[in-house]
Amino acid sequence: MRENLQHSIFQIISDLANKEEVECYVIGGYVRDRIMGRPFKNDVDIVVIGSGIAFANKLGDILKTKVAVYKSFGTAMLVYDNINIEFVGARKESYRANSRNPIVEDGTLEDDQNRRDFTINAMAYGLYGEQFGALLDPFDGLQDIDLRVIRTPLDPNITFSDDPLRMMRAIRFASQLGFKIDAKAIQAIVDNVERIKIISKERIADELNKIVLSAKPSVGFRYLFDTGLLHHIFPAMENLQGVDVVDGRGHKDNFYHTLEVLDNVAEMSDDLWLRWAAIMHDIAKPATKRFDKKVGWTFHGHEDRGAKMVPKLFGELKLPLHEKMKFVQKLVQLHLRPIVLAQDIVTDSAVRRLLFEAGDDIDALMLLCHADVTTKNEYKKRKYRDNFELVKQKLKDVEERDQIRNWQPPVTGEDIMNLFDLGPGRMIGILKNAMREAILEGEIANSREEALRFVISKGESMGLVRKENTVL
């Protein structure tokens, strides 16, 4: 396995280990990813039999680089050739029932491998003496990579009870790698699901985002749902699941529809927040679900209700409450608009209004709406998507002509005050709104010249007197 240790840093570490007669090993994600042929993420974990901090400090002196020491964790880190290298002394751990923070003691390599979360993360390459490049794989992680399975080194009930975040990590790795979770591990997650309550929401959000960013996020969300974890960490999404039937008429299962939309978005975009918009786009359907004998099931207003729910849900999930939340909120609010345009004859006015409201997020909105077409009827799917192409072309044509995206009023409130010698007040807003509506309806062009003429005419019709010799 020496071919996986070609970078010069491993030989430098090995030379120091041999000189100091200290056993050390590269372990965890680097080993797993090298074996799987996955891209190197520039993170390397080194286990030292003894003091990882002392070893890191000596290496820092050799490399003439700064060493960051975290005494409370017993770890140290340095950066070499853009590689983040973390050092820790081999240790064994024991846990208390009310905390995921272990009681740590010095240990052997075997102790350290025993405490690892999964077999595929417990493999190590030797860096000391004749062991350089040798693979140490006590739990058959190599075989589990071949079998594409997530399995714990020890009893999964102990592994997950000790550190419940590992339940999320098991699902995250399954989603990222396209692996299955071992049946015993799945049952252990089900049995220990209540333990997730001792994990901070910030740590859960971090794992959840990694699931959302995986190549096929539905894999992770199906595991979250099937094990009961979703009920504890994101009940609003779990509430989407299920089909009600009245008079023999049912609606689609909005949970599995949402997963389809999420996977569709994931095929087209790596944008985390666009993927969250896919997750949230129908989040208010349970709250707005009604049955009408004439038309069947309806979800009127779910886009408005859903947009109002987004800030609260982001807060509960400990997701950021800044512009990323507002982006998701906007897309939830607008996600039906292009679909309606695709069904009807598209007017320039409707396109202008959509461009005005979506602004620079129009492309993301169109991608979400394209992903939202999940019908199994190929004729309907083709018809919707053909119509979407017409809408996209119309958007392009109208934007080139009218410049509505991120629209700024060609006549400002200050201009209006100067025209009619007005102070700030309600009348300024009335005239600005009238000008905006005239532009969006196509009654006047989106130009300063036509907007000025319109504002003057509108103001005079309302009894305002234009100042003489006003030059704007």
KALINTA-V620984 format. One line per field, one symbol per residue. ss: DSSP state (~ for helix, > for strand, _ for the rest). burial: I if it has 16 or more other ideal C-beta (glycine too) atoms within 10 Angstrom, else O. Layout:
ss: ???
burial: ???
This chain:
ss: _~~~~__~~~~~~~~~~~~~___>>>>_~~~~~~~~______>>>>>>___~~~~~~~~~~~~____>>>____>>>>>>__>>>>>>>_>>>>________>>>>__~~~~~~____~~~__>>>__~~~>__>>____~~~~~~~_>>_____~~~~~~~__~~~~~~~~~~~~~__>>_~~~~~~~~~~~~~~~~__~~~~~~~~~~~~_____~~~~~~~~~~_~~~~~_~~~~______>>__>>___~~~~~~~~~~~~~~~___~~~~~~~~~____~~~~_>>>___>>>___~~~~~~~~~~~~~~~~_____~~~~~~~~~~~~__~~~~~~~____~~~~~~~~~~~~~~~~~~~~~~~~______~~~~~~~~~~~~~~~~~~~~~~~~~__________~~~~~~~~_____~~~~~~~~~~~~~~~_______~~~~~~~~~~~~~~___________
burial: OOOIIOOOIIOOIIOIIOOIOIIIIIIIIIIIIIIOOOOOOOOIIIIIIOIIIOIIOIIIOOIOOOIOIOOOOIIIIIOIOOOOIIIIIIIIIOOOOOOIOOOOOOIOIOOIIIIIIIIIIIIIIIIIOOIIOIOIIOIIIIOIIOOOIIIIIOOIIOIIIIIIIIIIIIIIIIIIIOIIIIOOIIOIIOOIIOIIOOIOOOOIIOIIIIIIIIOIIIIIIIIIIOIOIIOIIIOIIIIIOOOOOOOOOOIOOIIIIIIIIIIIIIOOIOIOIIIIIIIIIIIIIIOIOOOOOOOOIOIOOIIOIIIOIIOOIIOOIOIOOOOOIOIIIIIIIIIIIIIOIIOOOIOOOIIIIIIIIIOOIIOIIIIIIIIIIOOOOOOOOOOIOOIIOOIIOIIOOIOOOIOIIOIOIIIOOOIIIOIIOIOOOOIIOOIIOOIIOIIIOOOIIIOOOIIIOIIIOIIOOOOIOOOOOOOO
